[in-house]
């Protein structure tokens, strides 16, 4: 949950970027994705949104 691939700092903004490499056929919607021969999993946009919401709720140091 707390693993982050890339954080990009801009003027007054912090961007959380999730990197994925998938090959083959990918099916799903904005909630769940299924790849060839694998069990469905939460979609990367959904996971990234959860991570961003978690970090946004943390106290500023």
C-alpha distance matrix in Angstrom:
0.0 3.8 5.7 8.4 11.5 13.9 14.9 18.4 20.5 23.4 26.1 24.5 21.2 17.9 16.4 12.9 13.6 11.8 14.2 15.0 18.2 19.5 23.1 25.3 25.3 22.3 22.8 21.1 20.6 18.1 16.2 16.4 17.4 19.5 20.7 23.9 24.0 20.4 18.8 17.4 13.7 11.9 13.2 11.6 13.2 11.7 8.0 9.2 11.0 8.3 6.7 10.4 11.4 9.2 10.6 13.9 14.2 14.1 17.6 19.2 20.6
3.8 0.0 3.8 6.3 9.9 11.9 12.3 16.0 17.8 21.0 23.7 22.1 19.1 15.6 14.7 11.4 12.6 11.6 14.1 15.8 19.1 21.0 24.7 27.3 27.6 24.8 25.6 24.0 23.3 20.6 19.1 19.6 20.4 22.6 23.4 26.6 26.9 23.4 22.1 20.8 17.1 15.2 15.9 13.6 14.8 13.9 10.3 10.1 12.0 9.8 6.8 9.7 11.3 8.7 8.8 12.5 13.1 12.1 15.3 16.5 17.4
5.7 3.8 0.0 3.8 6.7 9.4 10.9 14.6 17.1 20.4 23.4 22.5 19.3 15.6 14.2 10.6 10.9 9.4 11.2 13.0 16.1 18.3 22.0 24.8 25.6 23.0 24.3 23.3 22.9 20.5 19.4 19.4 19.5 21.4 21.7 24.7 25.2 21.9 21.3 20.2 16.6 15.2 15.4 12.6 14.3 14.3 10.6 10.1 13.0 11.7 8.5 11.2 13.6 11.7 11.2 14.8 16.1 15.2 18.2 18.7 19.3
8.4 6.3 3.8 0.0 3.8 5.7 7.3 11.0 13.6 16.8 20.1 19.5 16.2 12.5 10.7 7.3 7.4 6.8 9.0 11.7 15.0 17.7 21.4 24.4 25.2 22.6 24.1 23.1 22.4 19.8 19.4 19.8 19.6 21.9 22.0 25.2 26.2 23.1 22.8 21.3 17.7 16.0 15.2 11.8 13.0 13.8 10.6 8.8 11.8 11.6 8.2 9.8 13.0 11.9 10.6 13.8 15.9 15.2 18.0 17.9 18.6
11.5 9.9 6.7 3.8 0.0 3.8 7.1 10.2 13.5 16.5 20.1 20.2 16.9 13.3 10.9 7.9 6.3 5.4 6.2 9.3 12.3 15.4 19.0 22.3 23.4 21.2 23.1 22.7 22.3 20.0 20.2 20.2 19.3 21.3 20.9 23.9 25.3 22.6 22.8 21.5 18.2 16.8 15.5 11.8 13.2 15.0 12.2 10.1 13.6 14.2 11.2 12.3 15.8 15.3 13.9 16.7 19.2 18.6 21.3 20.8 21.4
13.9 11.9 9.4 5.7 3.8 0.0 3.8 6.5 9.9 12.9 16.5 16.9 13.7 10.3 8.1 6.1 5.0 6.6 7.8 11.5 14.5 17.8 21.2 24.5 25.5 23.3 25.1 24.6 23.8 21.2 21.8 22.4 21.7 24.0 23.7 26.7 28.4 25.8 26.0 24.4 21.1 19.2 17.5 13.7 14.2 16.2 13.9 11.0 13.9 15.1 12.0 11.9 15.7 15.6 13.5 15.7 18.7 18.1 20.4 19.2 19.8
14.9 12.3 10.9 7.3 7.1 3.8 0.0 3.8 6.5 9.8 13.2 13.3 10.3 6.8 5.6 4.8 6.1 9.0 11.1 14.8 18.0 21.1 24.6 27.8 28.5 26.0 27.5 26.5 25.3 22.3 23.0 24.1 23.9 26.5 26.6 29.8 31.5 28.8 28.6 26.7 23.3 21.0 19.2 15.6 15.2 17.0 15.0 11.6 13.6 14.9 11.7 10.6 14.2 14.3 11.5 13.2 16.4 15.7 17.6 16.1 16.8
18.4 16.0 14.6 11.0 10.2 6.5 3.8 0.0 3.8 6.4 10.1 11.0 8.3 5.8 5.0 6.6 7.6 11.1 12.9 16.7 19.6 22.7 26.0 29.2 29.8 27.4 28.9 28.0 26.5 23.5 24.7 26.1 25.8 28.6 28.6 31.8 33.8 31.3 31.3 29.2 25.9 23.4 21.3 17.6 16.7 18.9 17.5 13.9 15.4 17.3 14.4 12.6 16.0 16.8 13.9 14.6 18.2 17.8 19.2 17.1 17.9
20.5 17.8 17.1 13.6 13.5 9.9 6.5 3.8 0.0 3.8 7.0 7.8 6.1 4.6 6.3 9.0 11.0 14.6 16.6 20.4 23.4 26.5 29.7 32.9 33.4 30.8 32.2 31.0 29.2 26.0 27.2 28.9 28.9 31.8 32.1 35.4 37.4 34.7 34.5 32.3 28.9 26.2 24.2 20.7 19.4 21.3 20.0 16.3 17.1 18.9 16.1 13.7 16.6 17.4 14.1 14.2 17.7 17.1 17.8 15.2 15.9
23.4 21.0 20.4 16.8 16.5 12.9 9.8 6.4 3.8 0.0 3.8 5.9 5.0 6.0 7.6 11.1 12.9 16.7 18.7 22.4 25.3 28.2 31.3 34.2 34.5 32.0 33.1 31.9 29.9 26.6 28.2 30.2 30.3 33.4 33.7 37.1 39.3 36.8 36.6 34.1 30.8 28.0 25.7 22.3 20.5 22.6 21.9 18.1 18.4 20.6 18.3 15.4 18.1 19.5 16.4 15.7 19.3 19.2 19.7 17.0 18.0
26.1 23.7 23.4 20.1 20.1 16.5 13.2 10.1 7.0 3.8 0.0 3.8 5.5 8.2 10.5 14.2 16.3 20.1 22.3 25.9 28.9 31.7 34.8 37.6 37.7 35.1 36.0 34.6 32.3 28.9 30.6 32.8 33.2 36.4 37.0 40.4 42.7 40.1 39.7 37.1 33.8 30.8 28.5 25.3 23.2 25.0 24.5 20.8 20.5 22.7 20.7 17.4 19.5 21.1 17.9 16.6 19.9 19.9 19.9 16.9 18.1
24.5 22.1 22.5 19.5 20.2 16.9 13.3 11.0 7.8 5.9 3.8 0.0 3.8 7.1 10.2 13.6 16.4 20.1 22.7 26.3 29.6 32.2 35.5 38.2 38.1 35.2 35.8 34.0 31.5 28.0 29.3 31.8 32.6 36.0 36.9 40.4 42.5 39.7 39.0 36.2 32.8 29.6 27.6 24.7 22.4 23.7 23.2 19.6 18.9 20.7 18.8 15.4 17.0 18.5 15.4 13.6 16.7 16.9 16.7 13.9 15.5
21.2 19.1 19.3 16.2 16.9 13.7 10.3 8.3 6.1 5.0 5.5 3.8 0.0 3.8 6.5 9.9 12.7 16.3 19.1 22.6 26.0 28.5 31.8 34.5 34.4 31.4 32.1 30.3 27.9 24.4 25.7 28.1 28.8 32.2 33.1 36.6 38.7 35.9 35.2 32.5 29.1 25.9 23.9 20.9 18.6 20.0 19.5 15.9 15.3 17.4 15.5 12.1 14.1 15.8 12.9 11.4 14.9 15.4 16.1 13.7 15.7
17.9 15.6 15.6 12.5 13.3 10.3 6.8 5.8 4.6 6.0 8.2 7.1 3.8 0.0 3.8 6.7 9.8 13.3 16.1 19.7 23.1 25.8 29.2 32.1 32.1 29.2 30.0 28.4 26.3 22.9 23.9 25.9 26.5 29.7 30.4 34.0 35.8 33.0 32.3 29.8 26.3 23.3 21.5 18.3 16.5 17.9 16.8 13.2 13.3 15.0 12.6 9.6 12.3 13.4 10.4 9.9 13.6 13.6 14.9 12.9 14.6
16.4 14.7 14.2 10.7 10.9 8.1 5.6 5.0 6.3 7.6 10.5 10.2 6.5 3.8 0.0 3.8 6.3 9.9 12.7 16.2 19.6 22.1 25.6 28.3 28.4 25.5 26.4 25.0 23.1 19.8 21.0 22.8 23.1 26.2 26.9 30.4 32.4 29.7 29.2 26.7 23.3 20.4 18.3 14.9 13.2 15.1 14.2 10.5 11.1 13.4 11.2 8.6 11.9 13.4 11.0 11.1 14.8 15.3 17.3 15.8 17.6
12.9 11.4 10.6 7.3 7.9 6.1 4.8 6.6 9.0 11.1 14.2 13.6 9.9 6.7 3.8 0.0 3.8 6.7 10.0 13.4 16.9 19.4 23.0 25.8 25.9 23.0 24.0 22.6 21.0 17.8 18.6 20.1 20.3 23.3 23.9 27.4 29.2 26.3 25.8 23.5 20.0 17.3 15.4 11.9 10.9 12.6 11.0 7.4 9.0 10.8 8.3 6.7 10.5 11.4 9.6 10.8 14.2 14.5 17.1 16.3 18.0
13.6 12.6 10.9 7.4 6.3 5.0 6.1 7.6 11.0 12.9 16.3 16.4 12.7 9.8 6.3 3.8 0.0 3.8 6.5 9.9 13.4 16.0 19.5 22.4 22.7 20.1 21.5 20.6 19.4 16.6 17.7 18.7 18.2 21.0 21.2 24.5 26.5 23.9 23.9 21.6 18.4 16.1 13.8 10.1 9.7 12.2 10.8 7.5 10.1 12.3 10.1 9.5 13.3 14.3 12.9 14.4 17.6 18.1 20.8 20.0 21.5
11.8 11.6 9.4 6.8 5.4 6.6 9.0 11.1 14.6 16.7 20.1 20.1 16.3 13.3 9.9 6.7 3.8 0.0 3.8 6.7 10.4 12.8 16.4 19.3 19.7 17.1 18.7 17.9 17.3 14.9 15.5 15.9 15.1 17.6 17.7 21.0 22.8 20.2 20.2 18.2 15.1 13.2 11.0 7.2 8.1 10.6 8.7 6.4 9.9 11.6 9.8 10.6 14.0 14.6 14.1 16.1 18.8 19.3 22.4 22.2 23.6
14.2 14.1 11.2 9.0 6.2 7.8 11.1 12.9 16.6 18.7 22.3 22.7 19.1 16.1 12.7 10.0 6.5 3.8 0.0 3.8 7.0 10.0 13.5 16.7 17.7 15.6 17.9 18.0 18.0 16.3 17.2 16.8 15.1 17.0 16.2 19.2 21.2 19.0 19.7 18.2 15.5 14.4 12.1 8.6 10.4 13.1 11.5 9.9 13.4 15.1 13.4 14.4 17.8 18.3 17.7 19.8 22.6 22.9 25.9 25.5 26.7
15.0 15.8 13.0 11.7 9.3 11.5 14.8 16.7 20.4 22.4 25.9 26.3 22.6 19.7 16.2 13.4 9.9 6.7 3.8 0.0 3.8 6.3 9.9 13.1 14.2 12.4 15.0 15.5 16.2 15.3 16.0 14.8 12.5 13.8 12.6 15.4 17.5 15.5 16.6 15.3 13.1 12.9 10.7 7.9 10.6 13.2 11.8 11.4 14.9 16.3 15.3 16.8 19.8 20.3 20.3 22.5 24.9 25.4 28.7 28.6 29.9
18.2 19.1 16.1 15.0 12.3 14.5 18.0 19.6 23.4 25.3 28.9 29.6 26.0 23.1 19.6 16.9 13.4 10.4 7.0 3.8 0.0 3.8 6.8 10.3 12.2 11.3 14.6 16.1 17.5 17.3 18.1 16.3 13.4 13.7 11.5 13.6 15.9 14.6 16.5 15.8 14.5 15.0 12.9 11.0 13.8 16.3 15.2 15.1 18.5 19.8 19.0 20.5 23.5 24.0 24.0 26.3 28.7 29.1 32.4 32.3 33.4
19.5 21.0 18.3 17.7 15.4 17.8 21.1 22.7 26.5 28.2 31.7 32.2 28.5 25.8 22.1 19.4 16.0 12.8 10.0 6.3 3.8 0.0 3.8 6.8 8.6 7.9 11.4 13.4 15.4 16.0 16.7 14.4 11.0 10.6 8.1 10.0 12.6 11.8 13.9 13.3 12.8 14.0 12.0 11.2 14.1 16.3 15.7 16.3 19.4 20.7 20.4 22.2 24.8 25.4 26.0 28.1 30.3 31.1 34.5 34.7 36.0
23.1 24.7 22.0 21.4 19.0 21.2 24.6 26.0 29.7 31.3 34.8 35.5 31.8 29.2 25.6 23.0 19.5 16.4 13.5 9.9 6.8 3.8 0.0 3.8 6.8 7.9 11.7 14.5 17.0 18.3 19.1 16.6 12.8 11.6 8.3 8.8 11.8 12.1 14.9 14.8 15.1 16.8 15.0 14.6 17.3 19.6 19.3 20.0 22.9 24.3 24.2 25.9 28.5 29.2 29.8 31.8 34.1 34.9 38.3 38.4 39.8
25.3 27.3 24.8 24.4 22.3 24.5 27.8 29.2 32.9 34.2 37.6 38.2 34.5 32.1 28.3 25.8 22.4 19.3 16.7 13.1 10.3 6.8 3.8 0.0 3.8 6.5 10.0 13.4 16.4 18.4 19.2 16.3 12.5 10.5 7.1 6.4 9.9 11.2 14.1 14.2 15.4 17.4 15.8 16.3 18.8 20.7 20.9 22.0 24.6 26.0 26.4 28.1 30.4 31.2 32.2 34.1 36.2 37.3 40.8 41.2 42.7
25.3 27.6 25.6 25.2 23.4 25.5 28.5 29.8 33.4 34.5 37.7 38.1 34.4 32.1 28.4 25.9 22.7 19.7 17.7 14.2 12.2 8.6 6.8 3.8 0.0 3.8 6.6 10.2 13.4 15.9 16.8 14.0 10.3 8.4 6.0 5.9 9.7 10.9 13.1 12.5 14.2 16.0 14.3 15.6 17.7 19.3 20.1 21.5 23.6 25.0 25.9 27.6 29.5 30.6 31.9 33.5 35.5 36.9 40.5 41.1 42.9
22.3 24.8 23.0 22.6 21.2 23.3 26.0 27.4 30.8 32.0 35.1 35.2 31.4 29.2 25.5 23.0 20.1 17.1 15.6 12.4 11.3 7.9 7.9 6.5 3.8 0.0 3.8 6.9 9.9 12.2 13.1 10.5 6.8 5.8 4.8 7.0 10.4 10.3 11.6 10.0 11.2 12.6 10.7 12.2 14.1 15.6 16.6 18.1 20.0 21.4 22.6 24.2 25.9 27.2 28.6 30.1 32.0 33.6 37.2 37.9 39.8
22.8 25.6 24.3 24.1 23.1 25.1 27.5 28.9 32.2 33.1 36.0 35.8 32.1 30.0 26.4 24.0 21.5 18.7 17.9 15.0 14.6 11.4 11.7 10.0 6.6 3.8 0.0 3.8 7.2 10.3 11.0 8.5 5.7 5.2 6.5 8.7 11.5 11.1 11.4 9.1 10.7 11.8 10.2 12.7 14.1 14.9 16.6 18.4 19.6 21.0 22.7 24.2 25.5 27.0 28.8 30.0 31.6 33.6 37.2 38.2 40.4
21.1 24.0 23.3 23.1 22.7 24.6 26.5 28.0 31.0 31.9 34.6 34.0 30.3 28.4 25.0 22.6 20.6 17.9 18.0 15.5 16.1 13.4 14.5 13.4 10.2 6.9 3.8 0.0 3.8 7.0 7.5 5.5 4.3 6.0 8.8 11.6 13.8 12.5 11.6 8.4 9.4 9.6 8.2 11.3 12.0 12.2 14.4 16.4 17.1 18.3 20.5 22.0 22.8 24.4 26.5 27.4 28.9 31.1 34.8 35.9 38.4
20.6 23.3 22.9 22.4 22.3 23.8 25.3 26.5 29.2 29.9 32.3 31.5 27.9 26.3 23.1 21.0 19.4 17.3 18.0 16.2 17.5 15.4 17.0 16.4 13.4 9.9 7.2 3.8 0.0 3.8 5.4 5.7 6.4 9.3 12.1 15.2 17.3 15.7 14.4 10.8 10.8 9.6 7.7 10.7 10.2 10.2 13.2 14.9 14.8 16.4 18.9 19.8 20.4 22.5 24.6 25.1 26.6 29.0 32.7 33.8 36.5
18.1 20.6 20.5 19.8 20.0 21.2 22.3 23.5 26.0 26.6 28.9 28.0 24.4 22.9 19.8 17.8 16.6 14.9 16.3 15.3 17.3 16.0 18.3 18.4 15.9 12.2 10.3 7.0 3.8 0.0 3.8 6.2 7.8 11.4 14.2 17.6 19.6 17.5 16.0 12.2 11.0 8.5 6.2 8.6 7.1 6.9 10.3 11.7 11.2 13.0 15.6 16.3 16.7 19.0 21.1 21.3 22.9 25.5 29.1 30.1 32.9
16.2 19.1 19.4 19.4 20.2 21.8 23.0 24.7 27.2 28.2 30.6 29.3 25.7 23.9 21.0 18.6 17.7 15.5 17.2 16.0 18.1 16.7 19.1 19.2 16.8 13.1 11.0 7.5 5.4 3.8 0.0 3.8 7.0 10.5 13.8 17.3 18.6 16.0 13.8 10.0 8.5 5.9 5.4 8.7 8.1 6.2 9.1 11.6 11.1 11.7 14.7 16.0 16.1 17.8 20.3 21.0 22.0 24.5 28.2 29.6 32.4
16.4 19.6 19.4 19.8 20.2 22.4 24.1 26.1 28.9 30.2 32.8 31.8 28.1 25.9 22.8 20.1 18.7 15.9 16.8 14.8 16.3 14.4 16.6 16.3 14.0 10.5 8.5 5.5 5.7 6.2 3.8 0.0 3.8 6.9 10.3 13.7 14.8 12.2 10.1 6.3 5.5 4.5 4.9 8.7 9.7 8.4 10.2 13.0 13.5 13.9 16.3 18.2 18.6 19.9 22.3 23.5 24.5 26.6 30.4 31.8 34.3
17.4 20.4 19.5 19.6 19.3 21.7 23.9 25.8 28.9 30.3 33.2 32.6 28.8 26.5 23.1 20.3 18.2 15.1 15.1 12.5 13.4 11.0 12.8 12.5 10.3 6.8 5.7 4.3 6.4 7.8 7.0 3.8 0.0 3.8 6.7 10.3 11.9 9.8 8.7 5.4 5.5 6.2 5.3 8.4 10.3 10.3 11.4 13.9 15.2 15.9 17.7 19.7 20.7 21.9 23.9 25.3 26.7 28.5 32.2 33.4 35.6
19.5 22.6 21.4 21.9 21.3 24.0 26.5 28.6 31.8 33.4 36.4 36.0 32.2 29.7 26.2 23.3 21.0 17.6 17.0 13.8 13.7 10.6 11.6 10.5 8.4 5.8 5.2 6.0 9.3 11.4 10.5 6.9 3.8 0.0 3.8 6.8 8.3 6.6 6.3 4.3 6.4 8.8 8.8 11.4 13.8 13.9 14.6 17.1 18.8 19.2 20.8 23.0 24.2 25.0 27.0 28.7 30.0 31.6 35.3 36.5 38.6
20.7 23.4 21.7 22.0 20.9 23.7 26.6 28.6 32.1 33.7 37.0 36.9 33.1 30.4 26.9 23.9 21.2 17.7 16.2 12.6 11.5 8.1 8.3 7.1 6.0 4.8 6.5 8.8 12.1 14.2 13.8 10.3 6.7 3.8 0.0 3.8 6.2 5.5 7.4 7.1 8.8 11.5 10.9 12.7 15.5 16.2 16.4 18.5 20.7 21.3 22.3 24.6 26.2 26.9 28.5 30.4 31.9 33.2 36.9 37.9 39.7
23.9 26.6 24.7 25.2 23.9 26.7 29.8 31.8 35.4 37.1 40.4 40.4 36.6 34.0 30.4 27.4 24.5 21.0 19.2 15.4 13.6 10.0 8.8 6.4 5.9 7.0 8.7 11.6 15.2 17.6 17.3 13.7 10.3 6.8 3.8 0.0 3.8 5.6 8.6 9.6 12.0 15.0 14.7 16.4 19.3 20.0 20.1 22.2 24.5 25.1 26.0 28.3 30.0 30.5 32.1 34.1 35.6 36.8 40.5 41.5 43.1
24.0 26.9 25.2 26.2 25.3 28.4 31.5 33.8 37.4 39.3 42.7 42.5 38.7 35.8 32.4 29.2 26.5 22.8 21.2 17.5 15.9 12.6 11.8 9.9 9.7 10.4 11.5 13.8 17.3 19.6 18.6 14.8 11.9 8.3 6.2 3.8 0.0 3.8 7.0 9.4 12.1 15.6 16.2 18.1 21.2 21.4 21.2 23.7 26.0 26.0 26.9 29.6 31.0 31.1 33.0 35.2 36.4 37.4 41.1 42.4 43.9
20.4 23.4 21.9 23.1 22.6 25.8 28.8 31.3 34.7 36.8 40.1 39.7 35.9 33.0 29.7 26.3 23.9 20.2 19.0 15.5 14.6 11.8 12.1 11.2 10.9 10.3 11.1 12.5 15.7 17.5 16.0 12.2 9.8 6.6 5.5 5.6 3.8 0.0 3.8 6.4 8.7 12.3 13.4 15.3 18.5 18.4 17.8 20.6 22.9 22.5 23.4 26.3 27.6 27.6 29.5 31.8 32.8 33.8 37.6 38.9 40.4
18.8 22.1 21.3 22.8 22.8 26.0 28.6 31.3 34.5 36.6 39.7 39.0 35.2 32.3 29.2 25.8 23.9 20.2 19.7 16.6 16.5 13.9 14.9 14.1 13.1 11.6 11.4 11.6 14.4 16.0 13.8 10.1 8.7 6.3 7.4 8.6 7.0 3.8 0.0 3.8 6.4 10.2 12.1 14.5 17.5 16.6 16.2 19.4 21.2 20.5 21.9 24.8 25.7 25.6 27.9 30.1 30.8 32.0 35.7 37.4 39.1
17.4 20.8 20.2 21.3 21.5 24.4 26.7 29.2 32.3 34.1 37.1 36.2 32.5 29.8 26.7 23.5 21.6 18.2 18.2 15.3 15.8 13.3 14.8 14.2 12.5 10.0 9.1 8.4 10.8 12.2 10.0 6.3 5.4 4.3 7.1 9.6 9.4 6.4 3.8 0.0 3.8 7.1 8.8 11.8 14.3 13.3 13.5 16.7 18.2 17.8 19.5 22.2 22.9 23.2 25.6 27.5 28.3 29.8 33.6 35.2 37.2
13.7 17.1 16.6 17.7 18.2 21.1 23.3 25.9 28.9 30.8 33.8 32.8 29.1 26.3 23.3 20.0 18.4 15.1 15.5 13.1 14.5 12.8 15.1 15.4 14.2 11.2 10.7 9.4 10.8 11.0 8.5 5.5 5.5 6.4 8.8 12.0 12.1 8.7 6.4 3.8 0.0 3.8 6.2 8.8 11.5 10.3 9.9 13.2 14.8 14.2 15.8 18.6 19.3 19.6 21.9 23.9 24.7 26.1 29.9 31.4 33.4
11.9 15.2 15.2 16.0 16.8 19.2 21.0 23.4 26.2 28.0 30.8 29.6 25.9 23.3 20.4 17.3 16.1 13.2 14.4 12.9 15.0 14.0 16.8 17.4 16.0 12.6 11.8 9.6 9.6 8.5 5.9 4.5 6.2 8.8 11.5 15.0 15.6 12.3 10.2 7.1 3.8 0.0 3.8 6.5 8.5 6.6 6.7 10.1 11.2 10.7 12.7 15.2 15.8 16.4 18.8 20.5 21.4 23.0 26.9 28.4 30.6
13.2 15.9 15.4 15.2 15.5 17.5 19.2 21.3 24.2 25.7 28.5 27.6 23.9 21.5 18.3 15.4 13.8 11.0 12.1 10.7 12.9 12.0 15.0 15.8 14.3 10.7 10.2 8.2 7.7 6.2 5.4 4.9 5.3 8.8 10.9 14.7 16.2 13.4 12.1 8.8 6.2 3.8 0.0 3.8 5.5 5.3 6.4 8.7 10.0 10.9 12.6 14.4 15.6 16.8 18.7 20.1 21.6 23.4 27.1 28.2 30.5
11.6 13.6 12.6 11.8 11.8 13.7 15.6 17.6 20.7 22.3 25.3 24.7 20.9 18.3 14.9 11.9 10.1 7.2 8.6 7.9 11.0 11.2 14.6 16.3 15.6 12.2 12.7 11.3 10.7 8.6 8.7 8.7 8.4 11.4 12.7 16.4 18.1 15.3 14.5 11.8 8.8 6.5 3.8 0.0 3.8 5.4 5.0 6.0 8.5 9.8 10.4 12.1 14.1 15.2 16.4 18.0 19.9 21.4 25.0 25.7 27.8
13.2 14.8 14.3 13.0 13.2 14.2 15.2 16.7 19.4 20.5 23.2 22.4 18.6 16.5 13.2 10.9 9.7 8.1 10.4 10.6 13.8 14.1 17.3 18.8 17.7 14.1 14.1 12.0 10.2 7.1 8.1 9.7 10.3 13.8 15.5 19.3 21.2 18.5 17.5 14.3 11.5 8.5 5.5 3.8 0.0 3.8 5.5 5.1 6.1 8.6 9.9 10.4 12.2 14.2 15.3 16.2 18.4 20.3 23.8 24.4 26.8
11.7 13.9 14.3 13.8 15.0 16.2 17.0 18.9 21.3 22.6 25.0 23.7 20.0 17.9 15.1 12.6 12.2 10.6 13.1 13.2 16.3 16.3 19.6 20.7 19.3 15.6 14.9 12.2 10.2 6.9 6.2 8.4 10.3 13.9 16.2 20.0 21.4 18.4 16.6 13.3 10.3 6.6 5.3 5.4 3.8 0.0 3.8 5.5 5.1 6.3 8.8 10.0 10.6 12.4 14.4 15.3 16.8 19.0 22.6 23.8 26.4
8.0 10.3 10.6 10.6 12.2 13.9 15.0 17.5 20.0 21.9 24.5 23.2 19.5 16.8 14.2 11.0 10.8 8.7 11.5 11.8 15.2 15.7 19.3 20.9 20.1 16.6 16.6 14.4 13.2 10.3 9.1 10.2 11.4 14.6 16.4 20.1 21.2 17.8 16.2 13.5 9.9 6.7 6.4 5.0 5.5 3.8 0.0 3.8 5.4 5.1 6.3 8.7 9.9 10.6 12.4 14.2 15.6 17.1 20.8 22.0 24.3
9.2 10.1 10.1 8.8 10.1 11.0 11.6 13.9 16.3 18.1 20.8 19.6 15.9 13.2 10.5 7.4 7.5 6.4 9.9 11.4 15.1 16.3 20.0 22.0 21.5 18.1 18.4 16.4 14.9 11.7 11.6 13.0 13.9 17.1 18.5 22.2 23.7 20.6 19.4 16.7 13.2 10.1 8.7 6.0 5.1 5.5 3.8 0.0 3.8 5.4 5.1 6.1 8.6 9.8 10.6 12.1 14.3 15.7 19.2 19.8 22.1
11.0 12.0 13.0 11.8 13.6 13.9 13.6 15.4 17.1 18.4 20.5 18.9 15.3 13.3 11.1 9.0 10.1 9.9 13.4 14.9 18.5 19.4 22.9 24.6 23.6 20.0 19.6 17.1 14.8 11.2 11.1 13.5 15.2 18.8 20.7 24.5 26.0 22.9 21.2 18.2 14.8 11.2 10.0 8.5 6.1 5.1 5.4 3.8 0.0 3.8 5.5 5.1 6.1 8.6 10.0 10.4 12.4 14.6 18.1 19.0 21.7
8.3 9.8 11.7 11.6 14.2 15.1 14.9 17.3 18.9 20.6 22.7 20.7 17.4 15.0 13.4 10.8 12.3 11.6 15.1 16.3 19.8 20.7 24.3 26.0 25.0 21.4 21.0 18.3 16.4 13.0 11.7 13.9 15.9 19.2 21.3 25.1 26.0 22.5 20.5 17.8 14.2 10.7 10.9 9.8 8.6 6.3 5.1 5.4 3.8 0.0 3.8 5.5 5.1 6.1 8.7 9.8 10.8 12.8 16.5 18.1 20.7
6.7 6.8 8.5 8.2 11.2 12.0 11.7 14.4 16.1 18.3 20.7 18.8 15.5 12.6 11.2 8.3 10.1 9.8 13.4 15.3 19.0 20.4 24.2 26.4 25.9 22.6 22.7 20.5 18.9 15.6 14.7 16.3 17.7 20.8 22.3 26.0 26.9 23.4 21.9 19.5 15.8 12.7 12.6 10.4 9.9 8.8 6.3 5.1 5.5 3.8 0.0 3.8 5.4 5.0 6.2 8.5 10.0 11.0 14.7 15.8 18.0
10.4 9.7 11.2 9.8 12.3 11.9 10.6 12.6 13.7 15.4 17.4 15.4 12.1 9.6 8.6 6.7 9.5 10.6 14.4 16.8 20.5 22.2 25.9 28.1 27.6 24.2 24.2 22.0 19.8 16.3 16.0 18.2 19.7 23.0 24.6 28.3 29.6 26.3 24.8 22.2 18.6 15.2 14.4 12.1 10.4 10.0 8.7 6.1 5.1 5.5 3.8 0.0 3.8 5.4 5.2 6.0 8.6 10.2 13.4 14.0 16.7
11.4 11.3 13.6 13.0 15.8 15.7 14.2 16.0 16.6 18.1 19.5 17.0 14.1 12.3 11.9 10.5 13.3 14.0 17.8 19.8 23.5 24.8 28.5 30.4 29.5 25.9 25.5 22.8 20.4 16.7 16.1 18.6 20.7 24.2 26.2 30.0 31.0 27.6 25.7 22.9 19.3 15.8 15.6 14.1 12.2 10.6 9.9 8.6 6.1 5.1 5.4 3.8 0.0 3.8 5.5 5.0 6.3 9.0 12.4 13.8 16.9
9.2 8.7 11.7 11.9 15.3 15.6 14.3 16.8 17.4 19.5 21.1 18.5 15.8 13.4 13.4 11.4 14.3 14.6 18.3 20.3 24.0 25.4 29.2 31.2 30.6 27.2 27.0 24.4 22.5 19.0 17.8 19.9 21.9 25.0 26.9 30.5 31.1 27.6 25.6 23.2 19.6 16.4 16.8 15.2 14.2 12.4 10.6 9.8 8.6 6.1 5.0 5.4 3.8 0.0 3.8 5.5 5.3 6.7 10.5 12.5 15.1
10.6 8.8 11.2 10.6 13.9 13.5 11.5 13.9 14.1 16.4 17.9 15.4 12.9 10.4 11.0 9.6 12.9 14.1 17.7 20.3 24.0 26.0 29.8 32.2 31.9 28.6 28.8 26.5 24.6 21.1 20.3 22.3 23.9 27.0 28.5 32.1 33.0 29.5 27.9 25.6 21.9 18.8 18.7 16.4 15.3 14.4 12.4 10.6 10.0 8.7 6.2 5.2 5.5 3.8 0.0 3.8 5.3 5.3 8.6 9.6 12.1
13.9 12.5 14.8 13.8 16.7 15.7 13.2 14.6 14.2 15.7 16.6 13.6 11.4 9.9 11.1 10.8 14.4 16.1 19.8 22.5 26.3 28.1 31.8 34.1 33.5 30.1 30.0 27.4 25.1 21.3 21.0 23.5 25.3 28.7 30.4 34.1 35.2 31.8 30.1 27.5 23.9 20.5 20.1 18.0 16.2 15.3 14.2 12.1 10.4 9.8 8.5 6.0 5.0 5.5 3.8 0.0 3.8 5.6 8.2 8.9 12.2
14.2 13.1 16.1 15.9 19.2 18.7 16.4 18.2 17.7 19.3 19.9 16.7 14.9 13.6 14.8 14.2 17.6 18.8 22.6 24.9 28.7 30.3 34.1 36.2 35.5 32.0 31.6 28.9 26.6 22.9 22.0 24.5 26.7 30.0 31.9 35.6 36.4 32.8 30.8 28.3 24.7 21.4 21.6 19.9 18.4 16.8 15.6 14.3 12.4 10.8 10.0 8.6 6.3 5.3 5.3 3.8 0.0 3.8 6.6 8.9 12.2
14.1 12.1 15.2 15.2 18.6 18.1 15.7 17.8 17.1 19.2 19.9 16.9 15.4 13.6 15.3 14.5 18.1 19.3 22.9 25.4 29.1 31.1 34.9 37.3 36.9 33.6 33.6 31.1 29.0 25.5 24.5 26.6 28.5 31.6 33.2 36.8 37.4 33.8 32.0 29.8 26.1 23.0 23.4 21.4 20.3 19.0 17.1 15.7 14.6 12.8 11.0 10.2 9.0 6.7 5.3 5.6 3.8 0.0 3.8 6.4 9.1
17.6 15.3 18.2 18.0 21.3 20.4 17.6 19.2 17.8 19.7 19.9 16.7 16.1 14.9 17.3 17.1 20.8 22.4 25.9 28.7 32.4 34.5 38.3 40.8 40.5 37.2 37.2 34.8 32.7 29.1 28.2 30.4 32.2 35.3 36.9 40.5 41.1 37.6 35.7 33.6 29.9 26.9 27.1 25.0 23.8 22.6 20.8 19.2 18.1 16.5 14.7 13.4 12.4 10.5 8.6 8.2 6.6 3.8 0.0 3.8 6.4
19.2 16.5 18.7 17.9 20.8 19.2 16.1 17.1 15.2 17.0 16.9 13.9 13.7 12.9 15.8 16.3 20.0 22.2 25.5 28.6 32.3 34.7 38.4 41.2 41.1 37.9 38.2 35.9 33.8 30.1 29.6 31.8 33.4 36.5 37.9 41.5 42.4 38.9 37.4 35.2 31.4 28.4 28.2 25.7 24.4 23.8 22.0 19.8 19.0 18.1 15.8 14.0 13.8 12.5 9.6 8.9 8.9 6.4 3.8 0.0 3.8
20.6 17.4 19.3 18.6 21.4 19.8 16.8 17.9 15.9 18.0 18.1 15.5 15.7 14.6 17.6 18.0 21.5 23.6 26.7 29.9 33.4 36.0 39.8 42.7 42.9 39.8 40.4 38.4 36.5 32.9 32.4 34.3 35.6 38.6 39.7 43.1 43.9 40.4 39.1 37.2 33.4 30.6 30.5 27.8 26.8 26.4 24.3 22.1 21.7 20.7 18.0 16.7 16.9 15.1 12.1 12.2 12.2 9.1 6.4 3.8 0.0
